[in-house]
Amino acid sequence: MRLDDINWVQLDETVRQKMMQMHRLIRLKPGLEAEVLHVELHNQDCVLKIWNKESRPDIQKQYQLLQKLMQNGIQVSKPYGWGIDQHQNQVLLTSYDGVPVVQLDQSILRRMGYPPVSSPCW
């Protein structure tokens, strides 16, 4: 996979400029719905998600949702671009903001904005 093989429908111009320079793609553990790559650009890390599995969400809407959430002060990954790769898979490029959550506890849930859980709701 090469970033210039992607037909970018929308792409942040600063990121586009950095893509023309030396960059590196590192495969991360795939998620349930997409292949995931860590993109190292000059002084900037990004995540590229490639929806090449059965899940086929509308990536344009996901991109727009991330933009709106950011504009309203909600902490989400910054969307840099979206497009279609050479195999007709949708792709989304966002900021690289940490690592996946592998185990949840009360502290993590609080930081994510969930209310405290005191007892089961059944």
DSSP file (Angstrom, degrees, kcal/mol; ACC not computed):
  #  RESIDUE AA STRUCTURE BP1 BP2  ACC     N-H-->O    O-->H-N    N-H-->O    O-->H-N    TCO  KAPPA ALPHA  PHI   PSI    X-CA   Y-CA   Z-CA
    1    1 A M              0   0    0      0, 0.0     2,-0.4     0, 0.0    24,-0.1   0.000 360.0 360.0 360.0 134.7    0.0    0.0    0.0
    2    2 A R    >   -     0   0    0      1,-0.1     3,-1.7     0, 0.0     4,-0.2  -0.982 360.0-132.7-127.2 141.7    1.2    3.5   -0.9
    3    3 A L  G >  S+     0   0    0     -2,-0.4     3,-1.3     1,-0.3    -1,-0.1   0.820 107.6  57.8 -63.5 -30.9   -0.5    6.7    0.1
    4    4 A D  G 3  S+     0   0    0      1,-0.2    -1,-0.3    15,-0.1     4,-0.1   0.533  93.8  67.9 -80.1  -2.4   -0.3    8.1   -3.4
    5    5 A D  G <  S+     0   0    0     -3,-1.7     2,-0.4     2,-0.1    -1,-0.2   0.492  83.7  95.0 -85.5  -5.1   -2.3    5.1   -4.6
    6    6 A I  S <  S-     0   0    0     -3,-1.3     2,-1.2    -4,-0.2    79,-0.2  -0.720  75.7-136.5 -90.9 134.2   -5.3    6.4   -2.8
    7    7 A N  E     -A   84   0A   0     77,-3.1    77,-1.8    -2,-0.4     2,-0.5  -0.766  28.0-151.7 -86.0  96.1   -7.8    8.6   -4.6
    8    8 A W  E     -A   83   0A   0     -2,-1.2    75,-0.3    75,-0.2     3,-0.2  -0.598  21.1-177.5 -77.4 117.7   -8.3   11.2   -1.8
    9    9 A V  E    S+     0   0A   0     73,-1.9     2,-0.4    -2,-0.5    74,-0.2   0.888  81.7   9.9 -78.0 -43.3  -11.7   12.8   -2.0
   10   10 A Q  E    S+A   82   0A   0     72,-1.9    72,-2.2     2,-0.0    -1,-0.4  -0.998  75.2 165.7-135.4 136.8  -10.8   15.1    0.9
   11   11 A L  E     -A   81   0A   0     -2,-0.4    70,-0.2    70,-0.2    69,-0.1  -0.936  40.8-111.0-154.8 128.5   -7.3   15.6    2.3
   12   12 A D     >  -     0   0    0     68,-2.9     4,-2.4    -2,-0.3     5,-0.2  -0.349  28.8-135.0 -55.6 130.5   -5.8   18.3    4.6
   13   13 A E  H  > S+     0   0    0      1,-0.2     4,-2.1     2,-0.2     5,-0.1   0.857 103.0  53.5 -64.3 -36.5   -3.4   20.3    2.5
   14   14 A T  H  > S+     0   0    0      2,-0.2     4,-1.9     1,-0.2    -1,-0.2   0.911 111.1  46.5 -63.3 -42.0   -0.6   20.3    5.1
   15   15 A V  H  > S+     0   0    0      2,-0.2     4,-2.1     1,-0.2    -2,-0.2   0.893 108.8  55.7 -66.7 -40.0   -0.8   16.5    5.3
   16   16 A R  H  X S+     0   0    0     -4,-2.4     4,-0.8     1,-0.2    -2,-0.2   0.915 107.8  49.1 -58.1 -43.3   -0.8   16.2    1.5
   17   17 A Q  H >< S+     0   0    0     -4,-2.1     3,-0.8     1,-0.2     4,-0.4   0.912 110.6  49.8 -62.6 -43.0    2.4   18.2    1.4
   18   18 A K  H >< S+     0   0    0     -4,-1.9     3,-1.2     1,-0.2    24,-0.3   0.826 102.0  62.5 -66.7 -31.0    4.0   15.9    4.1
   19   19 A M  H 3< S+     0   0    0     -4,-2.1    -1,-0.2     1,-0.3    -2,-0.2   0.772  94.6  62.2 -64.5 -24.8    2.9   12.8    2.1
   20   20 A M  T << S+     0   0    0     -4,-0.8    -1,-0.3    -3,-0.8    -2,-0.2   0.701 100.2  66.6 -74.3 -18.4    5.2   14.0   -0.8
   21   21 A Q  S <  S-     0   0    0     -3,-1.2     2,-0.1    -4,-0.4    -3,-0.0  -0.264 111.3 -58.0 -89.5-177.3    8.2   13.7    1.6
   22   22 A M        +     0   0    0     -2,-0.1     2,-0.3    19,-0.0    20,-0.2  -0.410  66.9 164.9 -61.7 131.6    9.6   10.6    3.1
   23   23 A H        -     0   0    0     -2,-0.1     2,-0.4    18,-0.1    18,-0.2  -0.957  25.0-141.3-145.8 165.7    7.1    8.7    5.1
   24   24 A R  E     -B   40   0A   0     16,-1.9    16,-3.1    -2,-0.3     2,-0.5  -0.986   3.1-152.0-134.4 140.4    6.7    5.2    6.6
   25   25 A L  E     -B   39   0A   0     -2,-0.4     2,-0.5    14,-0.2    14,-0.2  -0.949  12.9-171.9-111.7 129.0    3.7    2.9    6.9
   26   26 A I  E     -B   38   0A   0     12,-2.7    12,-3.5    -2,-0.5     2,-0.2  -0.980  22.2-128.0-123.9 122.6    3.6    0.4    9.8
   27   27 A R  E     -B   37   0A   0     -2,-0.5    10,-0.2    10,-0.2     2,-0.2  -0.481  26.1-164.1 -69.1 133.9    0.9   -2.3   10.1
   28   28 A L        -     0   0    0      8,-2.7     8,-0.5    -2,-0.2     3,-0.1  -0.645  41.7 -69.6-107.4 170.8   -0.9   -2.4   13.4
   29   29 A K        -     0   0    0     -2,-0.2    -1,-0.1     1,-0.1     8,-0.0  -0.439  63.2-114.6 -60.3 126.7   -3.1   -5.2   14.8
   30   30 A P        -     0   0    0      0, 0.0     5,-0.2     0, 0.0    -1,-0.1  -0.297  25.2-133.8 -67.1 149.4   -6.2   -5.1   12.6
   31   31 A G        -     0   0    0      3,-2.2     5,-0.1    -3,-0.1    -3,-0.0  -0.229  31.7 -94.6 -86.8-175.6   -9.5   -4.3   14.1
   32   32 A L  S    S+     0   0    0      1,-0.2    23,-0.2    -2,-0.1     3,-0.1   0.776 121.8  26.3 -72.0 -26.1  -12.8   -6.1   13.6
   33   33 A E  S    S+     0   0    0      1,-0.2    20,-0.7    21,-0.1     2,-0.3   0.582 123.4  24.1-115.8 -11.6  -13.9   -3.9   10.8
   34   34 A A        -     0   0    0     17,-0.2    -3,-2.2    18,-0.1     2,-0.3  -0.994  68.5-110.8-153.7 154.9  -10.7   -2.5    9.2
   35   35 A E  E     - C   0  50A   0     15,-2.7    15,-2.9    -2,-0.3     2,-0.4  -0.672  40.1-149.4 -80.3 145.0   -7.0   -2.9    8.6
   36   36 A V  E     - C   0  49A   0     -8,-0.5    -8,-2.7    -2,-0.3     2,-0.4  -0.972  15.4-174.8-128.0 132.6   -5.0   -0.3   10.5
   37   37 A L  E     -BC  27  48A   0     11,-2.4    11,-2.8    -2,-0.4     2,-0.6  -0.975  22.1-136.8-125.1 138.7   -1.7    1.4    9.6
   38   38 A H  E     -BC  26  47A   0    -12,-3.5   -12,-2.7    -2,-0.4     2,-0.6  -0.845  24.4-155.7 -88.4 123.8    0.4    3.8   11.6
   39   39 A V  E     -BC  25  46A   0      7,-2.8     7,-2.7    -2,-0.6     2,-0.8  -0.911   5.0-160.7-107.4 118.6    1.6    6.5    9.2
   40   40 A E  E     +BC  24  45A   0    -16,-3.1   -16,-1.9    -2,-0.6     5,-0.2  -0.870  18.5 171.6-101.1 107.0    4.8    8.3   10.1
   41   41 A L  E >   - C   0  44A   0      3,-3.1     3,-1.6    -2,-0.8     2,-0.5  -0.537  54.2 -62.1-100.3 174.1    5.0   11.6    8.3
   42   42 A H  T 3  S-     0   0    0    -24,-0.3    -1,-0.1     1,-0.3   -24,-0.0  -0.450 119.5 -20.7 -60.0 112.3    7.5   14.3    8.9
   43   43 A N  T 3  S+     0   0    0     -2,-0.5     2,-0.3     1,-0.1    -1,-0.3   0.687 126.4  88.8  60.3  22.0    6.9   15.4   12.6
   44   44 A Q  E <   -C   41   0A   0     -3,-1.6    -3,-3.1   -26,-0.1     2,-0.4  -0.957  58.7-156.0-153.1 129.8    3.4   13.9   12.5
   45   45 A D  E     +C   40   0A   0     -2,-0.3    51,-1.5    -5,-0.2     2,-0.3  -0.871  20.3 174.8-106.0 140.3    1.9   10.5   13.2
   46   46 A C  E     -CD  39  95A   0     -7,-2.7    -7,-2.8    -2,-0.4     2,-0.4  -0.851  26.1-128.7-135.1 169.4   -1.4    9.5   11.7
   47   47 A V  E     -CD  38  94A   0     47,-2.7    47,-2.5    -2,-0.3     2,-0.6  -0.992  15.2-160.9-122.3 131.3   -3.7    6.4   11.5
   48   48 A L  E     -CD  37  93A   0    -11,-2.8   -11,-2.4    -2,-0.4     2,-0.5  -0.961   6.5-164.8-112.4 119.6   -4.9    5.0    8.2
   49   49 A K  E     -CD  36  92A   0     43,-2.6    43,-1.9    -2,-0.6     2,-0.6  -0.900   0.4-164.2-105.6 131.5   -8.0    2.7    8.4
   50   50 A I  E     -CD  35  91A   0    -15,-2.9   -15,-2.7    -2,-0.5     2,-1.8  -0.953  12.0-149.1-118.1 112.7   -8.8    0.6    5.4
   51   51 A W  E     + D   0  90A   0     39,-2.6    39,-0.6    -2,-0.6   -17,-0.2  -0.586  46.0 139.2 -84.0  83.4  -12.3   -0.9    5.4
   52   52 A N        +     0   0    0     -2,-1.8    -1,-0.2    37,-0.1     2,-0.1   0.137  50.4  76.6-111.8  16.6  -11.4   -4.0    3.4
   53   53 A K  S    S-     0   0    0    -20,-0.7   -20,-0.1     2,-0.4   -21,-0.0  -0.381 105.3 -74.9-112.2-166.3  -13.6   -6.4    5.5
   54   54 A E  S    S+     0   0    0     -2,-0.1     2,-0.3     2,-0.0   -21,-0.1   0.804 104.1  92.2 -65.7 -30.0  -17.3   -7.0    5.6
   55   55 A S        +     0   0    0    -23,-0.2    -2,-0.4   -22,-0.1     0, 0.0  -0.503  51.6 178.1 -68.3 127.1  -18.1   -3.8    7.4
   56   56 A R        +     0   0    0     -2,-0.3    -1,-0.1    -4,-0.1    -2,-0.0  -0.545   7.1 171.6-131.3  67.8  -18.8   -1.0    4.9
   57   57 A P        -     0   0    0      0, 0.0     2,-1.1     0, 0.0     3,-0.1  -0.250  47.6 -96.4 -71.1 166.9  -19.7    2.2    6.8
   58   58 A D     >  -     0   0    0      1,-0.2     4,-1.8     2,-0.1     3,-0.2  -0.753  39.1-170.2 -83.4 101.4  -20.1    5.5    5.0
   59   59 A I  H  > S+     0   0    0     -2,-1.1     4,-2.8     1,-0.2     5,-0.2   0.818  81.3  60.4 -69.0 -31.7  -16.6    7.0    5.6
   60   60 A Q  H  > S+     0   0    0      1,-0.2     4,-2.4     2,-0.2    -1,-0.2   0.934 108.0  45.6 -59.7 -44.2  -17.6   10.4    4.3
   61   61 A K  H  > S+     0   0    0      2,-0.2     4,-2.5    -3,-0.2    -2,-0.2   0.884 112.1  51.3 -66.5 -38.0  -20.2   10.6    7.0
   62   62 A Q  H  X S+     0   0    0     -4,-1.8     4,-2.4     2,-0.2    -2,-0.2   0.920 110.7  49.1 -64.3 -42.7  -17.7    9.4    9.6
   63   63 A Y  H  X S+     0   0    0     -4,-2.8     4,-2.0     1,-0.2    -2,-0.2   0.933 113.2  46.7 -59.2 -47.9  -15.2   12.0    8.5
   64   64 A Q  H  X S+     0   0    0     -4,-2.4     4,-2.4     1,-0.2    -2,-0.2   0.872 110.6  52.9 -65.5 -37.8  -17.8   14.7    8.7
   65   65 A L  H  X S+     0   0    0     -4,-2.5     4,-2.8     2,-0.2     5,-0.2   0.928 108.4  49.8 -63.2 -45.4  -18.9   13.5   12.1
   66   66 A L  H  X S+     0   0    0     -4,-2.4     4,-2.3     1,-0.2    -2,-0.2   0.903 110.7  50.9 -60.0 -40.8  -15.4   13.7   13.5
   67   67 A Q  H  X S+     0   0    0     -4,-2.0     4,-2.4     2,-0.2    -2,-0.2   0.932 112.1  46.0 -61.3 -46.6  -15.0   17.2   12.1
   68   68 A K  H  X S+     0   0    0     -4,-2.4     4,-1.5     2,-0.2    -2,-0.2   0.908 111.5  51.4 -65.1 -42.7  -18.3   18.3   13.8
   69   69 A L  H  <>S+     0   0    0     -4,-2.8     5,-2.6     1,-0.2     3,-0.3   0.923 111.6  47.6 -60.9 -43.7  -17.4   16.7   17.1
   70   70 A M  H ><5S+     0   0    0     -4,-2.3     3,-2.0     1,-0.2    -2,-0.2   0.923 108.8  53.6 -61.5 -44.7  -14.0   18.5   17.0
   71   71 A Q  H 3<5S+     0   0    0     -4,-2.4    -1,-0.2     1,-0.3    -2,-0.2   0.787 107.6  52.6 -61.9 -26.7  -15.6   21.8   16.2
   72   72 A N  T 3<5S-     0   0    0     -4,-1.5    -1,-0.3    -3,-0.3    -2,-0.2   0.221 123.5-103.5 -95.4  14.2  -17.9   21.4   19.2
   73   73 A G  T < 5S+     0   0    0     -3,-2.0     2,-0.5     1,-0.3    -3,-0.2   0.605  73.2 141.6  81.1  12.4  -15.0   20.7   21.6
   74   74 A I      < -     0   0    0     -5,-2.6     2,-0.8    -6,-0.2    -1,-0.3  -0.761  56.4-118.8 -90.0 131.2  -15.3   17.0   21.9
   75   75 A Q        +     0   0    0     -2,-0.5     2,-0.3    -3,-0.1    -5,-0.1  -0.573  56.6 137.5 -76.1 108.9  -12.0   15.2   22.0
   76   76 A V        -     0   0    0     -2,-0.8     2,-0.1   -10,-0.1    19,-0.0  -0.892  62.9 -74.3-137.8 167.6  -11.8   12.8   19.0
   77   77 A S        -     0   0    0     -2,-0.3    -7,-0.1     1,-0.1    19,-0.1  -0.444  55.4-111.4 -63.1 138.4   -9.1   11.9   16.6
   78   78 A K        -     0   0    0     -2,-0.1    17,-1.7     1,-0.1     2,-0.4  -0.606  28.1-131.6 -75.3 124.7   -8.6   14.8   14.1
   79   79 A P  E     + E   0  94A   0      0, 0.0    15,-0.3     0, 0.0     3,-0.1  -0.648  30.1 172.6 -78.7 127.9   -9.8   13.7   10.6
   80   80 A Y  E     -     0   0A   0     13,-3.2   -68,-2.9    -2,-0.4     2,-0.3   0.719  58.2 -33.3-103.9 -29.9   -7.2   14.5    7.9
   81   81 A G  E     -AE  11  93A   0     12,-1.7    12,-3.2   -70,-0.2    -1,-0.4  -0.980  43.3-149.9-178.8 165.7   -8.8   12.9    4.9
   82   82 A W  E     +AE  10  92A   0    -72,-2.2   -72,-1.9    -2,-0.3   -73,-1.9  -0.985  29.1 129.4-148.3 156.6  -10.8   10.1    3.3
   83   83 A G  E     -AE   8  91A   0      8,-1.9     8,-2.5    -2,-0.3     2,-0.4  -0.911  49.8 -73.7-175.0-158.9  -10.8    8.4    0.0
   84   84 A I  E     -AE   7  90A   0    -77,-1.8   -77,-3.1    -2,-0.3     6,-0.2  -0.989  36.2-140.4-129.3 131.3  -10.8    5.1   -1.9
   85   85 A D    >   -     0   0    0      4,-2.8     3,-2.0    -2,-0.4   -79,-0.1  -0.226  39.9 -88.6 -84.1-179.2   -7.8    2.8   -2.4
   86   86 A Q  T 3  S+     0   0    0      1,-0.3    -1,-0.1     2,-0.1   -80,-0.1   0.626 128.2  54.3 -67.0 -13.1   -6.8    1.0   -5.6
   87   87 A H  T 3  S-     0   0    0      2,-0.1    -1,-0.3     3,-0.0     3,-0.1   0.197 121.0-105.9-103.2  14.3   -9.0   -2.0   -4.5
   88   88 A Q  S <  S+     0   0    0     -3,-2.0     2,-0.4     1,-0.3    -2,-0.1   0.708  73.7 143.6  67.2  23.9  -12.1    0.2   -4.0
   89   89 A N        -     0   0    0    -37,-0.0    -4,-2.8     1,-0.0    -1,-0.3  -0.745  53.3-117.8 -89.4 140.3  -11.9    0.1   -0.2
   90   90 A Q  E     -DE  51  84A   0    -39,-0.6   -39,-2.6    -2,-0.4     2,-0.3  -0.532  33.0-164.7 -74.2 144.1  -12.8    3.2    1.7
   91   91 A V  E     -DE  50  83A   0     -8,-2.5    -8,-1.9   -41,-0.2     2,-0.4  -0.957  10.9-163.0-131.6 151.0  -10.0    4.7    3.8
   92   92 A L  E     -DE  49  82A   0    -43,-1.9   -43,-2.6    -2,-0.3     2,-0.5  -0.997   5.2-158.3-135.1 128.9   -9.9    7.3    6.6
   93   93 A L  E     +DE  48  81A   0    -12,-3.2   -13,-3.2    -2,-0.4   -12,-1.7  -0.935  24.5 160.0-109.7 124.0   -6.8    9.2    7.8
   94   94 A T  E     -DE  47  79A   0    -47,-2.5   -47,-2.7    -2,-0.5   -17,-0.0  -0.812  44.5 -77.3-132.9 172.8   -6.9   10.6   11.3
   95   95 A S  E     -D   46   0A   0    -17,-1.7     2,-0.8    -2,-0.3   -49,-0.3  -0.335  44.9-116.3 -66.1 156.0   -4.5   11.8   13.9
   96   96 A Y        +     0   0    0    -51,-1.5   -51,-0.2     1,-0.1    -1,-0.1  -0.872  41.7 169.5 -97.9 109.1   -2.6    9.2   16.0
   97   97 A D        -     0   0    0     -2,-0.8     2,-0.4     1,-0.1    -1,-0.1  -0.037  49.9 -65.6-118.8  31.1   -3.9    9.7   19.5
   98   98 A G        -     0   0    0      2,-0.0    -1,-0.1     0, 0.0     0, 0.0  -0.924  68.8 -46.2 130.0-152.5   -2.7    6.8   21.6
   99   99 A V        -     0   0    0     -2,-0.4     3,-0.0    -3,-0.1     2,-0.0  -0.839  58.6 -88.5-124.0 158.7   -3.3    3.1   21.8
  100  100 A P        -     0   0    0      0, 0.0     2,-0.5     0, 0.0    -1,-0.1  -0.321  44.3-109.1 -65.1 148.7   -6.4    0.9   21.8
  101  101 A V        +     0   0    0      1,-0.2     3,-0.1     7,-0.0     0, 0.0  -0.682  37.7 175.5 -77.4 125.0   -8.1    0.2   25.1
  102  102 A V        +     0   0    0     -2,-0.5     2,-0.3     1,-0.3    -1,-0.2   0.655  68.1  24.0-105.4 -21.0   -7.5   -3.5   25.9
  103  103 A Q  S    S-     0   0    0      2,-0.0     2,-0.4     0, 0.0    -1,-0.3  -0.972  71.1-146.9-147.4 130.4   -9.1   -3.6   29.4
  104  104 A L        +     0   0    0     -2,-0.3     2,-0.3    -3,-0.1     3,-0.0  -0.765  22.7 162.9 -98.7 141.4  -11.8   -1.3   30.8
  105  105 A D     >  -     0   0    0     -2,-0.4     4,-2.5     1,-0.0     5,-0.2  -0.878  54.8 -88.6-140.7 176.8  -12.1   -0.3   34.5
  106  106 A Q  H  > S+     0   0    0     -2,-0.3     4,-2.4     1,-0.2     5,-0.2   0.880 124.4  53.6 -56.0 -41.3  -14.0    2.5   36.3
  107  107 A S  H  > S+     0   0    0      2,-0.2     4,-2.0     1,-0.2    -1,-0.2   0.923 110.9  44.6 -62.0 -46.1  -11.1    4.9   35.9
  108  108 A I  H  > S+     0   0    0      1,-0.2     4,-1.7     2,-0.2    -1,-0.2   0.918 112.5  52.0 -65.5 -43.3  -10.9    4.5   32.1
  109  109 A L  H  <>S+     0   0    0     -4,-2.5     5,-2.7     1,-0.2     4,-0.4   0.891 108.6  51.4 -61.5 -39.1  -14.6    4.7   31.8
  110  110 A R  H ><5S+     0   0    0     -4,-2.4     3,-1.4     1,-0.2    -1,-0.2   0.923 109.1  50.1 -62.6 -44.3  -14.7    8.0   33.7
  111  111 A R  H 3<5S+     0   0    0     -4,-2.0    -1,-0.2     1,-0.3    -2,-0.2   0.809 108.1  54.3 -65.0 -28.2  -12.0    9.5   31.5
  112  112 A M  T 3<5S-     0   0    0     -4,-1.7    -1,-0.3    -5,-0.1    -2,-0.2   0.522 123.5-106.7 -82.5  -5.2  -14.0    8.4   28.5
  113  113 A G  T < 5S+     0   0    0     -3,-1.4    -3,-0.2    -4,-0.4    -2,-0.1   0.571  70.7 142.0  95.9   8.7  -17.0   10.3   29.9
  114  114 A Y      < -     0   0    0     -5,-2.7    -1,-0.3    -6,-0.2     3,-0.1  -0.613  54.1-111.8 -84.0 144.8  -19.2    7.4   31.0
  115  115 A P        -     0   0    0      0, 0.0    -1,-0.1     0, 0.0    -6,-0.0  -0.343  46.0 -83.9 -69.2 156.5  -21.2    7.7   34.2
  116  116 A P        -     0   0    0      0, 0.0     2,-0.6     0, 0.0   -10,-0.0  -0.286  38.0-135.6 -60.1 144.6  -20.1    5.6   37.2
  117  117 A V        +     0   0    0      1,-0.2   -11,-0.0    -3,-0.1    -3,-0.0  -0.917  31.1 166.4-104.6 117.5  -21.5    2.1   37.2
  118  118 A S        -     0   0    0     -2,-0.6    -1,-0.2     1,-0.4     0, 0.0   0.813  64.1 -10.9-101.2 -37.5  -22.8    1.1   40.7
  119  119 A S  S    S-     0   0    0      0, 0.0    -1,-0.4     0, 0.0     0, 0.0  -0.988  81.9 -79.1-156.9 159.4  -24.8   -2.0   40.0
  120  120 A P        -     0   0    0      0, 0.0    -2,-0.0     0, 0.0    -3,-0.0  -0.224  35.4-131.6 -60.2 153.2  -26.3   -4.0   37.1
  121  121 A C              0   0    0      1,-0.2     0, 0.0     0, 0.0     0, 0.0   0.210 360.0 360.0 -93.7  15.3  -29.5   -2.6   35.6
  122  122 A W              0   0    0      0, 0.0    -1,-0.2     0, 0.0     0, 0.0   0.467 360.0 360.0 -97.8 360.0  -31.4   -5.8   35.6
